[in-house]
């Protein structure tokens, strides 16, 4: 059986705890790999290696850092298929979706390659007689990332390229459900010339997470995952004096107005709800149909959903793969099975779906629930699977009120031909990312990603300018170089003033 070990100090380090977790092929249900689960002592060893590496990396030139990042970008581009294959084997998503994930991560690597511009400081000359003031940004030290199973390559790349470009060293704790992609990313970084210890990967479960949150030498923690865990990460790490960005869960809505192109809206709803089997924090999980269009829209969504082929991720004809674990599959199925009793119309029931010859895989088909009530479990919870809820309102105002009443505020979208309505929506809606006729409004790399309300804990969004600010801290330097002809200033106990 394949074993995934830690990556510490630029090399593979076998697990010392003797504890391993299973990694399953979601398409077959077979355990194909074991992953080392770190103890608190192993986490400390990784942090100490990163702390030692920071002494030189934090003082390295921007030219030296960007040389590594440009080389890394080229290597990652050349190895994108290999990384995608690891993702498909352990996560289950189809290969084209895995390639898209790698491409999105590459955007942040490219942003990091331009860090020389992003870290330019500010200078004000002659603010007073012979006095200049400069503002600069410096790295924090050792920073950590705790990342989820649904994007085992992209989300880590939302974090460590920028952190390292800013001069920090990094300890990554990826999901233990699909760990291989993270090790591959770290190996490619070493091949690109990154000094040993700058990027480290420690595998583990709650023991490893809690060790990072409490470690006195970890300056900041980045996290992406569910809302309950994000809240715990934020509370615990903050209590230990760390800077924290913790991105939580979502219930992303798509408001469809009566004037919308319903074919385009149906295409978008199916793509955004069922892509990656719904295991996306930016998936559309609730469509809000306004007015008389609801019946027609539901029919169009059903027609499209019925044609989606579910199968193994490495089958080029598959459009949607299995779920990550059997337990998660069963949980997702429970929402569909209980929907009718809570008032919903089950238009499509994907539970019980199997693939011939791979009956033990974590399979589930596409489910569509209509007339969903806002007090039902299927609406209130983040299902994180291929289940789309349709809710109905009579007016735009009712639709916006419904969306804004959700405790989540990650992303949302509106489909309309009315520019005035779209403008109102983007200003009135309480979410961090908004799409106008765009169902999944994930920003490009040079803008920041993050939600509102229970979808984000902390002050900074991830990547973009917010990411760069998160991984650096400001310093202001006031300098006085008096002219030789200046008379001595003399002693003055008064409050300093500019002259």
N, C-alpha and C positions, 0 to 999 in steps of 0.2 A: 504494500500500500504506500502511496506517495505521502510524504510528510512535509508540511510547510513549517519551517522554523523561523526564528526571528532574524532580522537584519540589523546588526548593531556594529558600529565602527567600520562600516564599509565591507562587511563580510557576513556570511551566514553563521548564526550562532544557535546551536541546538538548545532546545528547551531544557532547563535544569530542574524545573518543578516536577517533572515526571507526569504531568497532567496534560491530556490531549483531548481535543474536541473533534467530533465527526464533521466532515464536509461531504455533502450529498450531491449527486447528479440529479437535479430536479426532474429530468426527463425520464429517468429510470427508477428513481427512489433508492439507488444503490449508494452506499458509502464508498467513495473512491479515494478519499484523502483524509489524513488526520492533521490537525493543526495544533502546534504547541500553545498552551495557555500559560501566560507568564504569571509568576508570583510577584508580590510587592518588591521583593529583593531584585528580581530581574528587571522590573521597571526602573528601579533606582539605578541599576547598572547602566541602562540605556541613557537615562538622564545625565548621569555623571560623564559618560562619553560625549554626549552632546554639549555639556557644560565646558568640557575641556576643549572641544572643537571650536566653541564660540570665541575663545580667546584670540584665535587667529582669524577665523572667518568673519567675525564682527568687525575686524580692522582691515579686512581685505578691500581692495579697490573695486569700484563699480565695473571697471574694465574686466577684472578677473572674474567677477560674478557673471556678468553677461556673456563672457566667452563660454563658460560652462552651460549657461542656459540656451544659447544658440546651438551648441553642440547637442544638447539634450533634445531640443525641438526637432533637429534633423533625425536623431536616432528614434525618437518616438514616432515620427512620421513613417520611418522605414519599417517599424515594428508594430504598426497599428493593427494589422491582422492577427499577429501573435497575441497581443493584449486582448483583442476582442474575443479570440478563441478561449482564453482563460475565463473571461467574463461569462460567455455562453455556457461553458462546461460546469460552472459552479453556481451561477445565478439562474440560468435557464432562458434568458432573453434571446431573441433571434439575433443572428449574426449582424444583420444590417443595423439593428438597434444598438448593439454593442459597439459597432464602428462609429455610429453617431455620437455615442457617449465619449469615445476617445477623441473625436474631432472637437467636441465642446471643451474637453480638458485642454486640448492643444491651444484653444483661444486664450486660456489664462497663461499658459507657458509663453505665448507670444506677447501678452501684456507684460509679463515679467521680464522678457528680453528688452523691453523699453523702459526699464526701471530708472535708467539714467535721467530721463525726462521727468518721471514721476517724483523723484527724490530731490529735484532742484529746490533749493531753499529760497528765502527772501532776504533782501538786503535793503535797508534804508540808510542812506548816507546823510551825514550832517544833520541828524535829528536835534543836535545841540552843538555848541562850539566844539569841534574836533571829535565829535562822538558819532559813531555808526552803530546800528543795531541789525543783527542778523538772526534769522529764524531757520533752524535746521531740524531735521528729523533723524533719529538714531534708532537702531534695533533694540529690542527688548531683552534678548538673551535666548534661553531655551523656551520654545513654545510647543504646544501639543495639539494634535488633531484627533478627534474621535469621530469616525465616519460610519455610515450605514451600509446595509447590504445592497440597497437597490441601485447604487451607482458606485461600484467598487473601484473604478478608475477615475471617473470624472470628479466626484466630490473630493477625494484626496488632492486632485490637481487644482481644485478651487482654493486650496490652502497652501500646500508646501512650496510651490514655485514662487509665489509672492513673498511668503515668509522668508525663504532662503535668499531671494533677490534683495530683500531689505536688510540682510546681514544677520538674520537669526539662524539658529540651528533648530532642528525639528524632530519631534518624536511622534510618529503616527501609530494610532491604535485602530486598525480597520475592523470591520465586522468579521467575526470568526466564522460566519456562514460561507463567505466567499473570499478567502484571504490571498489567493495566489496573485491576483492582478497587482496588489500593492507591492509585493516583493519584486515583481517584474519591473515596476516603475522605479523602484529604488536601485535595482541592478543597472538599469539604463542610465540613471543619474551617475552612478559610479563610473560607468563606461564613458560618460561625457566628461569626466575629469573632476567631479565633485569630491572634495577632500573627505576622507573617512571621518565619520561621526557627525557630519553636518545633517544628514538625513538618516533616521533610524526607524525601523518598523518593529513594533512589539505587538505580538498577537495575544489575545486574551479575552476574558469576559469581565464581569463586574469587578473582580479583584483588581485587574489591571487598570480599569477606569478609575476606581476609587483611589488607587495609588497615585495616578497622575493628578487627580483633583486635589490631593492633600500634599503633594510633593513641594517642599519649600523652594526648590530650584526651578520650578516651572512657572514662567512669568505670565503665560496666557494660554487659554484653552479655546479652541474652535470646535463646534459640535454641530452635526446635522442628524436629526432623528425624530422620534415621536415627541409630542408635547409633554407628557409626564416626565420623560427622561430629560428633555431639554430644561424643564423647570428645576429638576434635581441638579443637573450639571451647573446651571446658573447659580442656584442658591449655594451649593457646596463650594464651588470654585471661588465665588465672590467672598464667601466667608473666610476662605483661605488667602485672601488678598490678591487674587488673580484677575486679570482682565478676561472677560468672557464674551463670546458671541455664540449663542445657542439657538439654532434654527429648529423649530418644532414642526408639528403636523399641520394638516390643512384639510379644508373642505371647499375646494375651488368650485365656484359657480360660473355658469355661462348664461347670461340674460339674453333671450332671443325676442326681439320686438316684432310686431306684426308686419313691418315693412321689410324685414330681412330677406335675403336670398335664402330660402329654406333648404335648397339643395346644398349650398355651401355650408350652411349651419349644420346640417345633418352630417356631412362629410367631416366637418371639424369636430363635432361631438363624438363621433365614433373613433376618430383618430386619437383625440385627446383623452378619452375615457378608457380605451382598451389597449392603447400602445403600452408596451412593456408589461402587459397583463395588469395594468392599473397600478403597478407598484412604483408610482412616481408621486413625489410631494406636490408636483404641479399638474397632476392629472385632473381633468374635469370630472368631478364626481356628482355634480348636481346641475341639471339644466332647468332654468326657470323660463317657462314658456308664457308669454304675455298675450292675453286675449284669445281670439278664435283660432289661432294657428296651431294650438297644442296637438289636436288629433292628427293633423297632417304631418307635423314635425315628428311625432312619435312613430308614425307609420314609416316615414323616411329613415329614421334611425334604425328601426327594426329591420327593414329591408336590407340595409347595409350591414348591420351586425350579423345577420344570419349567414352572410357570405364569407365572413372572416374565417380563414383556416387556422386552426389551433394545432400545433405539433412541435416536435423537437426544434430547439433553437438552431441546431446545425443543419437542418433541412432547409434548403433555399426556398422551398415553396411555402414554408410556414410563415404566417403573419403575426402570430402570438404564441408565446411559449408557456411553460408551466409556471406555477408559483414556487417560491423559494423553498418552502418546507411543506410537509404533509399537514402539520399542525396549523400553519397559516392558511392552507387551502381549506381545511375544515372550518376554521373561524370565519373565513370569507363566505363559505357556503351557508353558515348559520344565519347570516343576515338575509339571504335570499329565501331560505326556508321559513323564516319567521316573518317575512314581509307582509304576506296576505293577512295574517292575524292582526297586524298593526295598521291595516287599512289600505295598503298599496295594491295596485293591480300588477301582477307578475306577467309582463308581456313576453319576456324571454327568461327561461330558467336554465342557467349553465351548469347547475350542480349535477353530479353523476357522470360528467363527461370523461371519457377515457380515450386513449390512443392505442390502436391494435398493436400488440407486441410489446407495449410499454405500459401495461395496465397499472404497474406500481408507481408510475410517475405522479407528480403532484399536479394532476390535471384538473382544470375547471374551465367550463365554457363561458361565453359572454352572457351576462344577465342584464335585463332592462326592467326597471320598476317605474310604473306610472302612478300619478296621483298620490305621491309620497307625502306623508304628513310630517310637519316639522318636529313633532314630539316622538317620532319613531326612531328606533335604534339605527336603522339604515341611513337616516339623515343625520342624526346627531354625531355618530362616531366616524372616525376616519377608517374606512373599510380597508383601503390599500389593496384593492383587487379589482377585477374586471366587472364591476357593478355600477351601472349608471342609474341615478335617481332623476325622475322628472317631476317637477313641482309646477303648479299652475297659479298664475295671478291674473287679475283683470287689467291692471294698469302698470305703467313703468314705475310709478311711485311705490306701489305695493311690492314690486319686484326688488327695488333697491332697499326698501325697509327690511324685507326678508333676508337679503344677503347681509346687510349690515348688522342684523341681529345675531348672526353666527359668531361664536367665540373665536373662530379662526379668521385670519386676514392675510393669507399668503398671496394667492393670485386670483384674478377674476377676469371675465371677458364679457363684452357686449357684441351682439351681432345686429347690425342695423344699417340702413342706407341714409339715415338722418344724422348729418354732422352735428346739429345742435344737440340732439339727444346723446350722442357719443361724448361731446364735450361736457355736458352735465354729468354724465356717468363717471368720467375719469376724475372729476373734481369731487363728486358726492360719495363715491364708493370708498369704504374703509378697508383698503387692502394695499399691500406694498407694491404689487405689480399688476398692471392693468393692460388688457389687450382689447383693441378695437378691431373687430373682425379677425382677430388672432387668438386662437383658443388657448395656447400655452405661451404666455408672454414672458419667457425666460430671457433676461437681458443679454445682450452681447457682452463679451468679456470686459470691455472698458466702461460699462455701467455696472452698478452693484445689484446683487440679488438678495432679497430679503422681504419678509412680510411684516404685518402688524399684529397686534393683539396676541393671542396665544400661539401665533406662528413664529414669534421671535422674542427671545429673552436676551437683553443686552442692548447696547446703544449702536452697534455697528452692524451693517449688512455685510455680506461676504463678497469677496473679490472687488474689482473696480477700485475707485478711490477710497471707498470705505475699508476695503481689505488692506490697502497700503497704510492707511491711518491706523488700523487696528494693530498691525505688526510693527509699528514704529511709535515713538513718543517724541513730542516736541521739546526743543531746547532753544532758548533765546539768549544770544550772546551780545552784550553791550560793550563796545570797545572805545577807548579814548587814547588817541595818539596826538598829544598836543604839539603844536608847532614850536620849534625851538625858540621863537621870538616871544611866545606867550609868557606873561608874567605868572608867577606861582599863584595858584588858586587860593591858598591859605585855608585855615580851618573854618568850617561852616557847619554848625550843628542844626541848621534849619532843614526843613524837608527838601529833598532834592528837586530842583526845577530845571526845565529846559530853557536855555538862553539862545 
